[in-house]
Amino acid sequence: MLDTISSCLVGLVYGFLVLLGSELCCCGLPGKTPQHPSIKVYGCSTRWCVFLGVLYAFIYFSTDQYIPSLPAMQLELGGSQGFMTGAVQMNLCVKAISGMLTAGLSDRVGRRPVLVMCTFLLSVASLCCGGAGCIGWFMGAQILQAIGESMEPVLFAMVRDCFSDSSQRFTMIAALQMMAFVGIAVAPVFGGFSMQLASWRVSFFVLAVIWGIFAIVASFMVESCPDTEKHQSYCKDLSRILDSHCLCLLLTESFIMSAYFTFNANVSYLAESVFGQSEMMSAAIMSHVHKGFGQVMKHIEARTLF
């Protein structure tokens, strides 16, 4: 029953996204809400800064929490190690591609609508992942989850909107990165505990509720996107990354991240299938690796973004 509801919901969401994309192509983008006056005067309030940090932490939390459960999920969903670890890599690839679209979209329609849409999509996708009955529908829900996670560049754009001073902006970026590392470190422990306590599905259902709450809170945010003249085309926006300095930094981070996430996606199989350890031990290994990796990426990502 649950897997039927999940598969129907995945199909409905894909159908809605196709219809929405078609309407935007035919009718054009909706108008953008003007930037809230408080942003120009006071910048981002403390409570919204905290909210952005928590959002950023849960973006990585959503993926890393189920990695200790991959061997058990493989048996229940009828997949293979290649499919299960491939779902993690696919999530990252889809998020990277979608992020280039959501970033430009937020410049044109505003940060808040994109943020609300992505958090709501993450809530639905987490629910569908938890109710998936086979590997196919799980990967379909993972794609939706990745599209929702593509709000990551929108969060950094909001930081740029709210902090005109470069030193303050760098401090806020560093704070977001630290929140992300907290989420990455805690996520596998939470996922492993959920697996041993009940089932890997429980963690997805909990995340569905959390993301739903985030969507409600995001709807009350003030618009931070500055009022500008008509934007250039998406191709013009994307051409900025072809700058040699920016491209070098992005490629450096990409190579480091790809090697790390390849290991990260397979660590549960190494610990549980090869050495016979429990999900909690697999989670402990992941948390230890994250600690060292976070120190490296803290410096690289901050310089890549600004």
Secondary structure as GFF3:
##gff-version 3
##sequence-region A 1 306
A	DSSP	alpha_helix	2	27	.	.	.	ID=ss1
A	DSSP	alpha_helix	37	42	.	.	.	ID=ss2
A	DSSP	alpha_helix	46	64	.	.	.	ID=ss3
A	DSSP	three_ten_helix	67	69	.	.	.	ID=ss4
A	DSSP	alpha_helix	70	77	.	.	.	ID=ss5
A	DSSP	alpha_helix	81	109	.	.	.	ID=ss6
A	DSSP	alpha_helix	111	131	.	.	.	ID=ss7
A	DSSP	alpha_helix	135	149	.	.	.	ID=ss8
A	DSSP	alpha_helix	152	162	.	.	.	ID=ss9
A	DSSP	alpha_helix	166	197	.	.	.	ID=ss10
A	DSSP	alpha_helix	200	218	.	.	.	ID=ss11
A	DSSP	alpha_helix	234	238	.	.	.	ID=ss12
A	DSSP	three_ten_helix	239	242	.	.	.	ID=ss13
A	DSSP	alpha_helix	244	268	.	.	.	ID=ss14
A	DSSP	pi_helix	269	274	.	.	.	ID=ss15
A	DSSP	alpha_helix	279	305	.	.	.	ID=ss16
###
